[in-house]
Amino acid sequence: MGTFYLDGRLGAGGQGVVYEAYGADGERVAVKALHRVEDGDRERFRKEVQAWRRVAPFCTARMLHCDLDGSVPFVVSEYVAGPDLRHAVCADEPYGPEELRRLAIGVATALVAIHRAGVVHRDLKPENILLGPDGPRVIDFGIARIMEGTATAGLPMGTLRYMPPERYRGENGDSKVDVWGWGAVVFFAATGRHAFDGDTAGALTYQVATHEPDTSVLPQPLRSLVSAALSKTPADRPTSEQLLLSLVGRSDLADVVKEIAPTTPLGPDEPSRSEVAEDVFRCLDSGAQEAVSQVLLRLVAPGERAADTLRSARRAEFADGQSPDQAVEQVLGAFTEAGILVWEGESVTLASAALIRAWPRLRDWVEAERPGLGVHQRVAEAAQVWDGNGRKNSDLFQGTALERARVWAATGRRHLTLNRTERDFLDAGSGLALRRGRLRVLLSTVLAVLLVLAIGAATVAFDQRQTVVTQRDRAVSAQVAGTAQAVRRTDPQLARRLAVASARLAGTPESWSALMALHNQWEDDAVKLPGFVATNSDLDSTGQTLMAAADTRVEFWNVETRRKTGSYTAPARIQRVDLSDDGKTAAVSTEDGYTRVLDVAGARLRDAHTFPTAKEASGYWPGMKLSPLGTYLMVETLDADLKSTLSVWDTRTAERKLTLSASGPVFLLMDSSFSPDEAVLSVPDGKEHRFTWIDTRTKKELPVPIPYEGVKAEDVRGPVVFSPDGKSAAVTVKGGVISVFDRVRGWAGIELKGAEEPTDYPVHFSPDGKYVVQNAVVWESTLSASAPVMRYQTTQGECYPLTALRFTADGSKLRCVGTDGVLRTLDVSAFTRPPAETDGYFQEGVVSADRRTLALPHNDSIDIWSLVSRTKRATVRWDSGPSGDSMAKVELSRDGRLAAVLKGTTIEIWDTARDKEPILGRLLVLDPERSDRASISFAFSPDGKSLAVQAVTKDEVNTLTFWDLTTMRRIREVSANLGYLGEGTVIFQSDGASVIAAPMLGRVAFPSGEVITKGSRSLEVNSLSDDGTTLYTHARDDRAYIRLWDARTLQPVGQDLTTGPVSLPPFAQERGTAISPDGRLFATVHESPPGYQIKVWDSRTRTQLGVPLTGPLKEIVVLAFTPDGSAVTAVDQNGRLFTYAVAPTQLIKDLCARSGGLTEQEWKTQIPDVPYRKTC
């Protein structure tokens, strides 16, 4: 299914079937194939999947991949090895108190992660809780949400037993639906009985509405929590956050997960197919082990890009004369008994293609043999036919087929061996070729022929070896490119080196695509700096310094240089760490009940001061946070009623500066913040303005800017975040809005829309204050435009809220640390460092045929740019004249020196080198009385001395006129009533001998006007290849393809290249496609909110190269390749010029500069079958 190999059914439900499957890298996954999903559901489910991706990987199964566009939409998630809760309870017994507590905490943790991502599970039941080796995992969340209709119709009884009353009433419900499910699940685990055990839907409906389960058997506090969770009224149930706080006293999911791993191992899970195969292999003797690869490789049929399938083999095929028959028999018997093989009569096959992916040994064998698997399969099949038909010479390989087979047999095999029949087959073919050669040899030329043969044999051998080496390098190049693409997100540095190595091996389409992807992707780096698994980590405000801790160990790292700058050993196990925004001060909270402050430089204690942070009776460790410059330390404690007290300590003197207590259920530390100069402390108070601002020097309250109209205090989310210069601040407001306001003038500021809600992710300003980021969404904070400039999908596993994405010092990158301890960097310079914009506003642009000159018309002038130097050469202005006609269309001569400007029914010829009085002449190309609904198109001749003009008028008359620009006089006119009314196109042939007047007139000789080839209505073409052989139909918003035409016959050539609709202003539709000078590459523009992107296509493979090119936020008015085809340039409505390299040589140079080449050790690991080559 997709790129995943299915290997057995795990279960089925009302929404679909779940299969065990394996990915391309052999990872064991769970694939859920959805059924009964209508087209309307797909879009809703697509939104659900986006939310699912944001769910933190705490007690949940991560989603790895999805495909919602195929005939059978499916979702791929992490495979959890272990039974589900229902089977575990039924097979063993109800949970004891400690195990029950761990289960309750684990499921509550999962619900908090799910609800924080904005997802509601709606189908929480024992079958959807898997008991993995690291604790309970909740699965199948996010799918039920798209299902609508009757609450109970068609739902399985297992779902009905765990549905709350509001669902029976037909309501969709909110997160409180899952809280009910939590209560029912915990009750089941504790008692082994369903809380509602009716046998029919009617009985269950009555029970759920009226029955109160007896929770007295549950220990406290679970008894009270389960009773509250099973309240009939949703408002009376606690939230998932409240459940977790009541159970463990905090909602830091990473800390909670550490406490719930099972103390005793669960029973063994069903072994994977890989584990079964490996166990069988290890039980074989050495002779049989050597025969395994010979047997299994014969059962693999090679497919495109590792999409391998199965083939059957006869028992006789395994007789190779080298592996003893006894060893082969042992292999076949052992693997058949284990269910790996199916052996019926004389036929043997693999039981599942998934083994090719799942078992590393077989996967490695297949990859090693991949270049020759197809050759061997053809040899095997042909040998069987030859042997079965009496071994006739007519059935033998000859010519190229024989040579290919012999070269492979001699040099290309790694693990495969030829069986007796196959060896005889190739020997017979070689003998026949030799005999036929001898018959052609004349006795009188024996010596001469022998000399020629001697020289020729050496040459042929050399050529054959070169051919084999070239073929090998191309195959390995494609394979390495695939590896680069596979790891480009998880290890961008290695992926860049692999992409370069792939291109150095051979210039394959795959290597080019990998170069493009690695050159333009946002993922810049992913590295795990400490040499240990960090349980706590933090970053400074610019991601320059990383603080990582585990047990009693703390390390500090310079992220840019990847060097450790210091380390510290704490006197007790570390609970929490914090790093000041400036990266100079660190705080370490330990289990001896104290927090110590360190100077990061030298990793030394500051004045030996300690601050009390002892574990409280509730089991809660006090939270703590440093001020931006490390001058103050905030410590939060909670009383028995979970009311918060915030103490502010001076880290220099150990003096308590402030003590603040919350009047209600407010967590002070989470929503408190300092101004950058530490002069102002902002704390939540739940009052009219939501915050109190305190002067840290005088301890007096300061006036708080009044919220803008319509925003209530309770609608403000999270702390006040100050800009680096302290002049502005931002808060998140209900409804997914971030409000940026001026601290002096008040809250009348900018509303940035599209923020995540609810979310734990903080807001960060860029160092210059121009941009704001929350999680992986970036806004420009200084413009009235409220939409994001960039969105990126990430998870808490990749970027944890406490170490969320923040801007680097130059604002060009974002950095974060995930729960896996990996430091990730995104390159956002395309958005935060865009090209400079001009003063104009443009709706179209024109590029000369030599691709050196750009014309941008606007108002009463045309800006002339050099696309080579990327500079503006001149601004040419004109007087609209007494008619007042505005410019309707502009075309440039091939060298860009002349411009033809259509105004009304007149074309003016301009000299673009003249700033004043540029007009050289005027051509009246159409009678003004016929201008109504007329379409006029025109083009310069290659030498710039003539102009061809086509007019299509409302009477459906098509007129083609040739003009001499040296005299400004008409040369020839061709006119015909062709029954066509619409847009036309005029294109001069490269040699200037003819004109394409599309669509109807066709190919017309210049200057005679003779029609050489008639056109047709379908001949809607927009450009001509540089060599004059091919015409192109460009993609439009209503035409999602590029079509090629023979410029001589005016007939389509090959298949259309599907690109999807392009996105350009109405007057620039044909400018949304660009063709490279050699015709190899196409480029198209597409809208991709919040901006626009450019896709580059390989015309040979008809596939997209790399990833879309991003950066433009305004509509693109013109797209063009550079004169040498090494780059593509896009110009937006503000006149910004975006240039993207596409030539492999430049891509390689850039990637080498960023990441260097593969080391010899990396080469040996990644490309073991090819000798090392220096790549950079």
N, C-alpha and C positions, 0 to 999 in steps of 0.2 A: 504494500500500500504506500504510494509515493516512493520514497527511497528506503522504506523500512520493510524488512522481511518478517512476515508473520510466522509464528512458531507455536501456535496453540491457543485455544480459547480459554480465557480466565474466568469469564462470566458474562452475563447478559442481563439487560434490564429494559425498562420501558423506553429509554432514550437511545440505546444502541448496544453493541457487542464490544467487549474488551478482550484484546488479544495480547499475549506475550509476543514481543517482537525484538528485533535487533537493528541498530542503526549501522551506517556505513563504517563506523569505527569499532563495531562489535559491542557497543553499549547495549545492555539489556534494558528495554523500555516497556511501557504499557501503552498500547494504541487503542483508543476508543473510536470505533466507527459509528457515526450517528446515523439514525434512519428517521424517516418522516420529517425531514427538515425542508421546509418550503423556501422559495427564493426570498420571501420577506423575512424569514427567520435568520437567514444567513447574515444579513447586515446587523441584526440585533446581536447575534451570536459573535460577530466580529468585534463588536464593542465589548462584549463580555470577555473575550479572549484578551483584549488589551488590558482590561482590569485584572484578569487572572495573572498576566505576566508581572503585575506589580505586587502580587502577594509574596510576602517574605517567606523564605523557606524554613519556617519554624513549625514543626509538627504537621507539615503539609507536604504533598508530593508536587515537586516543581513541574511546570509545564515546559517542555523542551521544544515543541514544534507544533504547528497546526496547518492544515490545508482545508479551507472552507469553500474553495471554488470548484473542486472536482465533483463528479457525479455522486461520490460517497464522501461527504466531508468527514474529516477525522482530526483527532487531537492526540498528541503524543506527550506522555508525562513520564516522570521518573518511576522506575520499577521499585517497588518496596517489597523486600523479601520477608515474608511473614504471613501468618493467617489473618483473616479478619476477626473482629471482636466476637461476632456471633458464633463462628466455628470454634474459637478458642474457649469461650464460656461453655458451650454445649459439650465440647470434647473433654473438658477438665472439670472445673467447678467455679462457682462465683468468686469474685475477687475478695481477698482479705483487705483489712483497713489500709495498710501502707500501699499495696498495689492499686487499690481503688483511688487513693489520694493522688498517686502519680498519674493514673489514667485521667482523672478529672482535671488536673492541672494541664496535662498535655492537650486534651481536647479543647479546653478553654483557651490555651495559648494559640492553637490553630485558628479558633474563631476570631480572636483578636487580630491576628495577622490578616485573615480573610476580610474582616469588617473594615480594617484600616485601609485596605485597598479598594473599598467601595463595592465589595462583592457580597452577596447574600447566598449562602449555600442552598437552603430550602430542601435539602434531602439528607439531613444528618441522621444516620441510623447505624446500627452495629456493622452492617455489611460495608459501609463506607469508612470504616476505621480499621486500618491495617496496623498490626502490631509488629513493627520493624525492630531490628536489633538495637536501635537507638531510642526506642520509645514509640508511642502511638503516632500514626500519621493519618490525617484526614484527606480523603481523595474525593474526586468527582465534584468539587465545588465549581460554581460558575455555569454549569450546564443547565440545571433545572430552571434557571432564571429566564431563559428564552421561551420556555414552554408556557403556553397560555391556554385558557379554556376552562372547562369545568374542573372544580377542585379535586374531585375524586374519580372522575371517569377515566377508566383505563389504567389507573395507577395500581401497582402491585401492593399486596397486603402489607409487605414489609415497610413500604413508604407510608401507608395510611396509619400504621400503628404509631408513627413518630411525627405526625402532623398535628399542629395546634388547632384550636377551635376556629380561628379566623380563616385558616386555609379551607376548612370544611364549608365555611360560608362563602367561598368563592373569591376571597381577597388574596392578593399576592403576598401581602405582609412585608415586614422589614426585617432587620437583623434579630428582632425578638423571636422570630420563627426559629432561628438556630439555637437561641437560648433554651426554648422549649425542648428542642431535640437533644441538647446537652443534658437536661435534667432527665429525660426519658432514657438516654443511653447510660448514664451513671446508675440509674435505678436498675436497669437490666444487668449491668456488670456486677452490681452488689447482690442481687437476688437470684439471678438466673431466670427471671420472669419478666415478661413485658409489663410495663406500667398499665397498658390498656390491651387486654388479651381477647377481645371479641373475635368471633370467627367470621363475621360478615361485615361488609361496609356499613350497613345500617346499625349493627351492634356497636361497632367502633365509633360511629358518629355520636351515638347516645352516650357511650362511656366517656369520650373525650369532653363532651359538654357538661357532664354531671359528676363523674367519678373523681374522687380524691385519693390517689395512691397512698398506701401506708408507708411512710418514709421512716418510721421509728427504728427500723433495723439499720439505718445508716448512721455512722458516727458523725459527730459534730466536727467542723461546721458544715459538712456536706448535707446533713439532714435539713438544715434551714435553707441552704442554697438551692437544693433540689426542689424543695417545696415551693420556694419563691419562683424558680424557673418554670414550674408547672402551673403557674397561676393562669386562670382562664382569661384574664384581661392582660393584653400585651404591656400596657403601661405599668402594671404591677410587677413585671419581671425585671430583674437586674440586666444591665448591659454585659456584654462579654468582658469589657474592661473591669467592671465592678466585680464580676466573678473572679477574675484573676487576682485583682487586688485583695479580695477577701481571702483567697487561698494562700497567696505567697507574699502579700504586702507590697507588691510592685508590679509594674507592667513592662519592664525591660525584657523583651522576649529572649534575647541572647543569654541573659543570666538565668532565666527561668528554665530554658532547655537543658542547661547543665545539670539540673536537679532531678530530671524525670527519667533519665535512662534507667532501664530495668536493672535491678540488683542481681537477678538471676537470669541466665540466658534462656530464651524461648526454645521450644522444640525445633528441630531442624526443619527448614523450609524445603519445598520441592526443589531439587537441584536443577540448575539451568542445563540446557542442552550442551553447553560448552563444558560444564563440570562433569557431566556424564561421559562425554567423549574423552576428556582428559583422564578420568579414572580408568576407563577401558584401556586407553593407550598405556598408562603406567603399569597396568597389570600384565601386559604382553611381554614376552621375552624380547631380547634385543633384535633377533632376526625378524620377528613379526613386526616390531616397531619400524624397522627400515622399510618394510613393505607397505606400511599404512599410506604414505604419500603416493606411492604408485597406484594403489587401489582407488583412493578417494579422488585424485586429480582426474581420473578417467570418467568420473561421474559429474564433472562440472562443465557446463557449456558457457563460454565467455560471452559477456554482454557489453553494451556500451557503458563506459565510465563505471566499471565495477558492478553493473547491474546484472550479475551472473545468474544463470538458471541451471536447471538440472538436465542431465541426459542419462539414459539407461545404457548399461553395458552388459554384454553377454559374459557368462562365466569364463569362457575361453579367452576373452580379451586380456585377462590378468596373467596369462602364461607368458612371461617375458624371457624366460630362460636364465634369469639372474636371481629373482626372488624364488626361493624354494616353494613348490606347490603347497607344502605343509604349512609354511608361514602365511601364504595367501589364504588358505583355508581357515587358519586360526583367526586372521583379521576379519574375514567375512563373517565367521561364526560369532565372534565376540561382539562386533559392532551391530550385527543383526539382533542378537539376544538383548542388547541394551536399547534397542529401538532407534538406533542411529541409521541403520541401513534397512532397506526392504529387499529381501532376497526371495524371489518367487520363481521356482523352476530354474531356467537358465538366465533370467533377467535380474540385474542388481541395480538399485538406485538409492540415492540418499532419501531418507524419510522426510527431510525438510531442507529447503534452500537456506533457511536461517542459519544452519550450521556453518555455511561459508563465511558468514559475518561473525557468528558467535564464538567460534573456537579459534583462538589466536594462531595455533599451529597451522590449521587449514587456511586461514586467511593469509598468513605469510607465504605458504606454499603457492596459493593461487596468484598472489601478487608477483612472486618471483617468476612464475611461469606465464603470466598474463600475455606477454607479446607473442608467445608461441602456442597458446591453448587452441586458438582457432585453426592454426596450421595443423596441429596434431589431430584435431577432430576431423578435419578433411582427409588426412592421411588414414585415420582409423576407418572412416566410413568407406573410402575408396578401396582400401585393402580388403574389407569384408566383401564388397561387391566383386572384386577381382578374384578372391579366393572362392567365393560361392559360385561363380560362373565358369569355373574350370581354368582360372588363371590365364585368360586370354591377353595377348599383347595390346589389343585395342582398349582394354580397361586400365592400362598403365598410365601414370602421369607422364606428361611430355612437356618440353619447353619450360616456360616460366614456372608453371606449377611444380614441375620436378625440381627445378633449381631452388625454389623457395623452400620446399620440403627438405632438400638435402642440406641447405645452409642451416636451417633450424636444427636438424638432427645432429649436425656436426658442431654447431657453436651456440645454439640458442637454448638448450635444455639445462634445467637445474635439478629437478627432482623426477621428472617423467622419464621413463624408459620405453623403448619400442618393444612390442611383443614380437614373437617369432614371425607371425604373418606380416606385420608391418615392415619388419626388416627385410623379409623376402620380397615384399612389394617394391620397396625402394631399390633394392639390389637389382631386381628384374628391370625396373625402369632405367636404371643407370646402364645396365648391360645392353638393353635395346638401343639406347641413344648412342652408345659406343659402336655397336655393330653398324648402325646406319651411317655413322661418320666414316667408318672404314670403307664402306662400299663406294664412297665418293672420292676416295684417294686413288690417284693414278700412280702406277709404279714408277713412271719416269720422273715424277716430282717428289719422290720420297724424301730426299735430303732437304730440299727447299721447304717442304711442308713441315718436316720435323723442326727445322729452324724457326719457322713461323710459329709452330705450336709451342715451342719452348719459350719464345718471347711472349707470345699471346697468353700462354698459361700464367706466366708471372703477372702480366697486366690484368688478366681476368681475375686472378686470385686477389690482386690488390683492389681492383674495382669492387669485387664481391665483398671483400672485407669492409671497404669504405661504405658500401651500400648497407651492409649489416650494421655497422657502427652507427650510420646515420639513422637507420630505422630504430635501433635501440635508443639512441639519444632522443628521438622524437617521442617515442613511447614513454621514456622516463621523464622527459620534460612535461608531458601532459599529466603524468602521475604526480610529480612534484608540485606542479601548479595546483592540482586538486588538493594536495595537502596544505599548501599555502592558503587556499581559500577556506579550508576547513578550520584552520587555527587562527585566522586573521583577527577574530574578536578576543580569543582567550590568550593569544601570545602574538601581538602585532609585530614585535621586533623580529622574532623568528620568522614569521610569515613574510615579512619584507625581504629577508635574506633568502628565503626559499623561492619567492617570486623571481628574484634576480637570478638565482641559480637555474631555475627553470628556463628563463630566457637565454641564459648563456649556453645551456645544453642544446636548445633548438628554438627557433622562432615559430613556435606553434601558436594557433589561436588561443589555446588554453593558457599559455604563458603570458600572452599579451593581455588577456582578460584579467589574469592575476595581478599583473603590473598595474593595470588601471584601477583595480579594486583597492590594492594596498596603497596606491599613491593618493587616492581620493577619499578613503573611508575616514570617518570621524575618530575611530578607535586608534589612539596613538601609542599606548603602552599598557601593559598589564604585568606587574612584577610583584613577587613576594620577597620583600627585602630581608626580614629577619630569618635567621636559620632555624627558627622554631615556630610552633603554632601559637600565635598570639591570641590570648583570650580577651584582651582589652587593647584598644589602640585609639589614637587621636591624631589629628593633623592641625597645623597652624592655619591661619585664615587664608593663606595663599598656597597651601599644599606644598610648601618648601621643606618642612620638617615633619618627619613621621616619628611618633612615639608608640612603641609596641611593648606589651607586657604579658608575662605569663608566670604563674607561681610567684616567686619572689624576684623575678628578673625584669629589668626595664632596659630598653635600648632606644637610642636616638639615631635617626638616619637622615642624611641629606638626600632628598629624593632625586635631585638633578644629577648628582655625581654617583648615587647609589652606594655611598660609603657610610659606614657607621661612625658617628661622631662622638659617641659616649655611651656608657652603660652604668647602671646602678643596681645594687642588690638590697632589697628591702628587708627589714627585720622580721617580717611575717608575710603570709600569703596576701597577694594584692587583690583587692576587690574592685577598685575603680581608679581610673587615671584621667587627667585633664591637662591640656596644653593651652597656654595663653595664645591669643590671636597673633601676637608678634613672634611666637615661637621661642621666646627667651626664658619662659618660666613654666615649670611643670608641677603638678600636684599628684601625689600617690596616696591612695587610701588603702590601708592594710587591715588584716583581721585582728591585729592587736588593739584596734579601737582608735587609731590615730591616722591623721593625714599629715604628710610631710611635703614641704615645698622645696623644689630643686631649681637651681640655675642650670639651664640646659647646657650652656657652655661649661664643659668639664663634668657635667652630670653630678654636681655636688649639692649637698644639703645647704639650704639658706639659713644661716644663723642657728641651726639646730632647733628651730621652733617646731612644735607639734600642735595640732588642732584636733579636738576631740570629735571622733566620728564612730563611736562604739555601736555595735549592733543592738537594735532595740528589741523589746520584748515581743513585738509583733513579728520578729524575724527580718525586719527591713533594715538594710544598711543605708545610713544617711547618704543623700546625694550631695555632690559638691561640684563647684564650677569656678574657674578663675576669671577675673576681669581681663579686658583686652591686653593690658600691659603687665598683668600679673601682680598688681599692687594689692588687690583684694581677693579674698577667697570666700565664696558663698557656700554655706552648709545648710541643708534642709533636713529637719527631723519631723516625724509624724507621731501624733499621740494615738491612743487607743481608738479614737473616733476618726482617725485618718485626717485630722486637721494639721495643717502645715505651719511650721515655725522656721523662719529664715534668719540665720546669723551671718553677718558680714564681718570678716576678720581682716585686719591689716597684716599682710604677710611679712612686712618689714619689722613690725614691733610685736606681733602676736596679740595686739589689742583688738577686742571686740568693738567694732565701730557702730553697728546697728543690730537691733533685734526686731524682727517684724513677724507678726502672727496673722494668719488668715482668719477672717470672720466666718468663712463658709468652707465648703469643700473645694478649695482652690489649691493647686500644687504650685507653690510660689517659685521654686527653683526653675521649673520648666519654662515659665513665662516671664522670667526676669532677665534684664539685660543692662549693659552699661553703654554709655556713649564712648566713642573711640578714645577721647581724652580722659575717660573715667570720672568726669566731673558730674555726670548725671547717672543715677540708678533708676531704672524703670521697673516697677513691680506691679503685679496684678492685684486689684483690690475688690473687684466685683461691683464697684460703685458706678456712678453715672458715666464716667469716662473710661471705665474698664481698667485704667492704669493710674498709679501715683508716681510722679517723678520727684526724686529726692536729690538735693544738692549734697554730694558726698563730703563736701568741706564743712558746710554749716549745718547739715542734717535737716534742713528745712525743706518743706514741700515746694515744688515749682509749679507754675501753671502748665496745664496739659493742653495742647491744641484741641479745639472743640471738633468733634467728629462732624463730617459733612452730613448734610440733611438726609434723613432716611435710614441712617445706620445706627442700630442700637448697640449699647455696650456689650450685651450678651452675644452679639453677632461677630465680635472680633475674635479671631483665633490666633493663638500663639503670642510670642513676645513682640515688642517693638524692636525692629532691626535698624540700626543707624548706618548711614552711608560712611565711607572711610573718612570723608572730610567733616562729618558731623553735622552738615547743614541740612540734610534730608533724612527722612526715616520712612520705614515701610511697615505695614501690618497686613496680615491676611484676614480677609473678611468673609463671612458666610456667603456662599454662592460661587466660590472659586475665584475671588477677586483679591488682588494684592494692591493696596492703596499706597502710593508713594506721595509723601507730603513734605512741605517745607516746615521746619521746626519753628520758624519765626512767624510766618504768615498764616500758619494753621493747616487744616486738613484739605484745603482746596488744592488738590493735586491731580495725579494721573492714576487712572484705574487700569490695572493690568489684568486682563481676563484670561480665563482658561487654566487657572491653577488647579492642582489636585485637591479634592476634598472628599472625605477627611484625609489628613495626612500627618505623619510625624516629621516630615522633612522640613528643615528650617529654610529661611530665605537668606541668601548671601548677595551682597553687592560686589561688583567688579571693583578693582582698586581705584579706577578713575570715576566710579559711581555712575557710569553710563548704562550699565547693564545689571540685570537682576536674574538670579537663577534660583529655582526651587526644584529639588530633585534633578531632573534632566530637562527642564523647560527653561528657556532663556527669553527674557524680554528686554527691549530697549527702554530704559527708565526715563529718558529725557524727552521723548516724543509723545504726542497726543495719541498716536496709534497704540491700541491696547492689545493687539494680538501678539502672540509669541513670535520670535524670529526663528526659533529652533525648538524641536521636540525630539527627544531620544527615549527609547524604551529601556528601562533598567529595573532591577529588582533589589530588595533589601539584601539579598545574598551578594549582589555585586556592589551596591552602594548602601551602606547602613546609615540610618538617619543621623546617628551621632557623629559619623564621619562622612557626611553627604558631600555631593559635588560642590566644590567652591572654585573660584577663579584663581589662576596662578598670578604671579606678580605683574606680568605684562598683559593680562587679560585675554591671552590667546588660547588658553587651555582650561579645562576643568579637571579637577582631581577628586578622588574619593577612595575610601577603603571599604570593602565588603565584609560580611561575616566570615568569609573564607580567608581573610587576612591578605587578600590581593589588593595592591594599590593600582587603581585604574586611572588612565589619563585619556581625555577626549580632546581632540583638536577642534576648537570652535572659531579659529581665526577667520574662516570664511564669512562668519556672521559679525564678529566683534572687530574685525579689521578689514572692512569692505573697501573696494576702490573708491577714490574720491568721486563725488557727483558733480555735475556741471550746473550751470544756472538755468538751463533750459528744461522743458518738459516735452518729450517726444512721443509720437504715436506711430512712427515708422522710421526705418533706416534703410539705406541702400549701400551695397558694397560693389565696387567695380569688379569686372570680370577677372582682373589679375589679382584680386583680393588684397590690394595694397591701400586702397582708399575707401573711406567711409564717409557718407553724407548723411547728416541728421537734420532734416527740415523741421523748422518750428517757426510759427508766427510769420514774420516777414524776412526771414533769413535762413541760410543753410550753414551749419557747422561742418567744416571739412577736416577730417582726421586722417592721420597716417596710422594704418594698422600695424605697420612694421615697427615704428618707434613709439606707438601708443600715445601720440601727442596731437593736439589740435593744430592744424596748419593755418586755418583761416576761418573767418566768418564772412560769408558773402550775403549782402543785403540787397533787397530790391524794392522798387516802388510799385505798389499794386496797380497804379495807373487809374485812369478815369473809370474804367469798367468795374474796378473794385473786386475782380475775380481773385480768389485765393488759390493757393497752390493745391492741386489735387493729386499730383503724382510726380515722382522724380526718378530718372534713370541716369546712370553714369556711363561715360565711355570706358573702353577697356582699361585705359591707363589712368582714368580718374580725372583727366584734365578738363573734360567737358561735362556739363550737366544739361539734360533736357528736362524742362519744367513745364508740366501741363497746367494751364490756367484757362478754365472754360473750354473753348474749342481751339485754343492757340497753344502751341508749344514754343517756349522760349529756349534758345540755345545760349548757355552761359559758359564763360571761361572762369573756372573756379580759382584761377590764380589771381584774378582781379578782385580786389575788395570793393572798389568803386566802379560803377558802370560796367557790370559783368556781362550784360546781354550783348551777344554777337548778332543775333537776328531773331525774327519771329516767323513761325510757320502757321498759317491758317489751315489746320488739318481737317476741319469739318465745317460745313455750313451751319452757322448758329441756329438756323431754323430747324435743323435736324438733330439738335443736341439732346432733345428730350429722351431720357432713358437710354442714351447712347453709352457704349463702353469703348474706351480708347486705350490702346496699349502700343508701346513703341520700344525700339532698341537701336543702339548704335552698331554700325558695321565694325569689324575688328580694327580697321585703321582709323576709325573715328571721323571719316570724311562723309559718311552717308548715314541716313536715318530711315528706318522702316517703321511705318505707322499703320496699325490696323484699327478700323472703326467698325463696330457692330451697332447698327441702328435699330429702332423699334420696328421698322418695316422688314426686319430680318435680312437686310442687305449687309454683306461682309465686304469691306473695301480695304485693300492693301495698297499703300502708297509709298513709293521710294523717293527720298529727297536728297539732293546734293547740298551738303552743308558749306561748301566753298562758295556757292552762288545763292544759297537759300531758295533754290527752285526745285519744283517737282520734276522727277525723272520719268516715272512710270506709275500707272494706276491700274489695279486689277480689281474688278467689282463683280459680285455675283449674289443673287438671292438664293441663299442656301437653307432657308427655313430654320435659322438658328438665331436665338436672341439670348445673349448671356455674356459672361466675361471671356475675353480672348487673351492670347499671349503671342508675342512676337519674339523670336530668337534667331539671331544670325548664326549661320554655320561658321565653324572655326576658320575655314578658308575664305569666307566672305562671298562664296559663289552661289549661295542659296539662303533662303529664309524659311524658317518654320513658322507658319501662321496658323496657330491652333485655335480652336479644334478643327474647323471645317475646311479652310482653304488647303491646308497641308503644306507640302514642301514646294516652294516656288523659287525658280531661278532668278538670280540677281545679276544684272539689272533688267533682263528681258521681260520678267513677269510671267514666264511660261510655267504652268503648273506641272511639276515633275511627278509628284505622288499626292494623290488626293487624301484629305484628312477625313475625320469621322467625329461624331458627337463624343465618343469616348476618349478622344485624343486631348485630354486636359493635362498639358505638360507645363512645367515651370522653369526648367533649366536644362542645360546641355553639358555633357562631359567635356573635359578639356581637350580630349582627342577627337571630339566631334562624332563619336560613334553611337552614343547613347543619350536618350532623352529621359528626363525624370519627372514623374508626377509626385509632387510633394504632399506630405500629410497635412491635413487641416483639422479644425475642430469637428468637422463633419465627415472627415475621411481619414480613417485610422490606419493608413498603409502608405508605403512608397512603391510606385510601380515603375518599371524600366521598359523603355521602348527602343527599338532599332531606329536610329535616326535616318536611315536610308529608306527602309520599307514602311516606317511608321506603324509597325506591328509590335504588340507586347513581347517582352523577352523574359522567360523564366516566370517564377512565381512572385507574387507581391510579398514585400517584407512588412509584416504587421508590427506597427509601432505604438498603436493606441493614438487617440486624438491629441493634436498639439494644442497649445494654449498661447495665443498671441492676440494683440488688439485687432479689431476688425479690419483695419487698413493694412495690416502687416501679415496676413495669414500665410502668404507664400514664403515669407521670410522665416518661418518656423522650422524649416528643414535646411540643412547644409550638406554639401557633397564635397569630399576631399578631392584634391587635384588629381589623384590617381584613381578615383572612384572606388577605393577600397572601403572607406568609412563613410557612414552617414551620421548626422547628428540631428536630434529633434528636441523640441522644448515642450515641457509638460508642467501643468500646474500640480503642485504637491503641497497643500497647506502645511505650514504657514507661508510658503514661498513658491519658488519655481525651480525646476531641475532640468538638466540636460542629459539625455541618454545618447550614448555613442554606440553605433551598430556596426558589426563586421558584415559586409555585403556577401562575403564568401560563405561564412557559416550561418548567416542569417540569424545571428544571436547578438544580444547586448554585450558589450565589452565592460567588464568591471561593474562598478556601482554607479548610480546616477550622480552627476556633478551638481553640487549644491552651492548656495551662496546668494543668488539673486532673490530679493524679496518683492521687487516691483516687476511688472510685466516686461518681458523681453521683446524688443521691437525688431531686432535683427540678429541673425546667427550666421557665422562664417568660419571657415578654416583659414589658417594663415597661408601665405603663398607657397610655402614648402610643405604644407600639410602636417606640420609637427605639433600644431596646437589648434584649438577651437576657441573662438572669441564670441562672447555674447554681450549685447548692449541693452541695458534696461531703460525704462522710461525717464529716469533721471540722468541718463548719459553715462552711467557707470560702465566701465569696460572690464568684463571678467574674462580672464584667459586661462585655459586649462591645457596642460601638455597631454598629448596623445601618442607621440612618437616613442617607440620602445627605447631608443637610445637616450632620450631625455628622461624618461621614467626611470630607467636603470641608474642614470647618474644621480637623480634626486634621491632614490631609495638607498643607494650606496652611501650618500652623504648623511642620511638619517640613521641608518642601522648597520652599515658596513656589510661585508660579505660573510658567507658561511666559513666557520673555522674548519680545520681538517677533521676535528673530532665530530663536529656537527654534520659535516658531509658524510663521514663514515656511518653515522647513525641514520641519517635521512636518505642518503643515496648510496647504499653499500655496493651496488653492482656496477658502478661507474667510477673510474679513477678520479681522484681529486683534481679540481680545477680552481684556480683563483678567479673569483667572480667580480671583485671590486678593485 
